[in-house]
Amino acid sequence: MFNTAQERRTMANVIQQLPETGFLRLPQIVGNPKANPPLPPILPISKSSFWAGIKTGKYPRPVKLGVRTTVWRVEDIRALIAAK
């Protein structure tokens, strides 16, 4: 997923900026360039690719906090990045 040394350094910085525990929403994971200010992606993939990866087991399963609130544990995202 992260091929160049620059990408690995960038991801190391992103991991350091993530909190130890908590939750992340989808735009925080895959980014949102239309937000003000734009949200940079933690994982450089599209929303549909992320959901497809969840379906196949490649990415961690979400946690439903409510009817319209879906989040992912920071610990799961950190483990995913560390595994790559």
C-alpha positions in Angstrom: 0.0 0.0 0.0 2.8 2.5 0.9 5.6 2.0 -1.6 7.9 4.9 -1.4 10.0 6.1 1.6 8.1 9.4 1.5 4.7 7.6 1.8 6.0 5.6 4.8 7.3 8.7 6.5 4.0 10.5 5.9 2.0 7.5 7.3 4.3 7.5 10.4 3.4 11.1 11.0 -0.3 10.4 10.6 -0.1 7.5 13.0 1.6 9.7 15.6 -1.2 12.3 15.2 -4.0 9.8 15.8 -5.2 9.5 19.4 -4.5 6.3 21.4 -8.2 5.5 21.8 -11.4 6.7 20.4 -13.3 6.6 17.1 -12.9 7.8 13.6 -15.7 8.6 11.1 -15.3 7.6 7.4 -14.3 11.1 6.1 -11.4 11.1 8.6 -10.2 7.7 7.3 -10.5 8.2 3.5 -10.3 12.0 3.5 -12.7 14.7 2.3 -11.2 17.3 -0.1 -14.5 19.3 -0.1 -14.5 19.9 3.7 -13.4 23.3 5.0 -10.5 22.9 5.8 -9.9 19.7 3.6 -9.4 16.5 5.5 -6.3 14.6 4.3 -6.8 10.8 4.0 -5.3 8.3 6.4 -5.8 5.6 3.9 -5.4 6.6 0.2 -8.4 4.8 -1.1 -12.0 5.8 -2.1 -15.1 5.3 0.1 -16.4 2.5 -2.1 -13.1 0.7 -2.0 -13.0 0.9 1.7 -16.5 -0.5 2.0 -15.7 -3.3 -0.4 -12.6 -4.1 1.7 -14.7 -4.3 4.8 -17.1 -6.7 3.0 -14.1 -8.9 2.1 -12.5 -8.7 5.5 -9.5 -6.6 4.3 -10.4 -3.6 6.5 -11.8 -3.6 10.1 -15.5 -3.8 10.7 -17.3 -0.6 11.8 -19.1 0.1 15.1 -22.6 1.5 14.9 -23.2 4.2 17.6 -26.6 5.0 16.3 -29.0 4.6 13.4 -27.0 7.1 11.3 -23.6 7.0 13.0 -20.9 4.6 11.9 -17.4 4.8 13.3 -14.2 2.7 13.5 -12.0 2.2 16.5 -8.7 4.1 16.3 -6.9 1.0 17.5 -8.2 -1.0 14.6 -7.1 1.7 12.1 -3.7 1.9 13.7 -3.3 -1.9 13.5 -4.3 -1.8 9.8 -1.7 0.8 9.0 1.0 -1.1 11.1 0.2 -4.3 9.2 0.8 -2.6 5.8 
